[in-house]
Amino acid sequence: MKNLTIEKRGKGRPKMNQAEVVTFDPKEVKIVTGGELKFADSLFQPMKTDTVFDTILSTNGGLMPATNMIICGGPGSGKSTIVLDALSRLAKKGKKVLFVSGEMDEIGHYKYCRRMPQFKNVKTLFLKNYTTTIKQTIEHVFDMGWDVVAIDSIAEVIEMYKDTYKTTESAAELWLLDLQTKHKKGDNKGTKYTAFVNIQQVTKAGDFAGSNRLKHMTDAMCHVTRIKDSTDRKVHFSKNRDCDTDSAIMFRIGLNQVEYSYEAVGNDSEE
């Protein structure tokens, strides 16, 4: 057996462990074949929003359990709105859903819910109330077991973690991705194969504002764009391991609801 000691150093509060001993036992390394893997049937039952959005979420029609995706777009594109709309629809069907807000506080969310009343049934965690205990808070809440967790935005969570624990962006990303992998596998009190929807902005040039690790370590990359000089918006996937459909879905944000309309041909609309 080999012992590897990793030292963590930093200034400020709260203090993390200054040194951590990681024990590696080669006998614990397992290599398996696909035929040896077994999971409950619930892993293969799609969670349907009963909108046309389901057709591009997965080949089975709906959001699949144990999926972690990124949904990105520019400011005002509608990414948070369609995510909350999907969560509210799933909550009405009995799914246990959570919206993690790193950008809005209770007042901002209250105003949002007055405009979109259907969002009122979505349980929400406001991270601005837990900036000094973000790691413990998120790990505690995720362990309750959820069918779907949406994070708005993943950049805010990573930044809070960096600031609180005086660490690097890579370390913060690794913590969050490892945590999502843990709960994707049902390692929580509810034994839920949690699906994660990570909201992220794009740069002014339209590029994904995140690392390559985030893009490659997630199962799907969804893009929301607002059509130039129009109230129409578009959502499509550039990568989706659960779906082989390459269509784009058009939608509008009405006075108090999201209105999905039709499938668009091609993915070349302007933001």
Sequence and secondary structure as in RCSB ss.txt:
>XXXX:A:sequence
MKNLTIEKRGKGRPKMNQAEVVTFDPKEVKIVTGGELKFADSLFQPMKTDTVFDTILSTNGGLMPATNMIICGGP
GSGKSTIVLDALSRLAKKGKKVLFVSGEMDEIGHYKYCRRMPQFKNVKTLFLKNYTTTIKQTIEHVFDMGWDVVA
IDSIAEVIEMYKDTYKTTESAAELWLLDLQTKHKKGDNKGTKYTAFVNIQQVTKAGDFAGSNRLKHMTDAMCHVT
RIKDSTDRKVHFSKNRDCDTDSAIMFRIGLNQVEYSYEAVGNDSEE
>XXXX:A:secstr
 EEEEEE    SSS   SEEEEEE GGG     GGG    GGGG  B  SSTTHHHH TTSSB TT EEEEEE T
TSSHHHHHHHHHHHHHHTT  EEEEESS  HHHHHHHHHHSGGGGGSEEEEGGGGGGGHHHHHHHHHTT  SEEE
EE HHHHHHHHHHHHT  HHHHHHHHHHHHHHHHTT STT    EEEEEEEB TTS BSS HHHHHSSSEEEEEE
E TTSS EEEEEEEETT     EEEEEE SSSEEEEEEESSS    
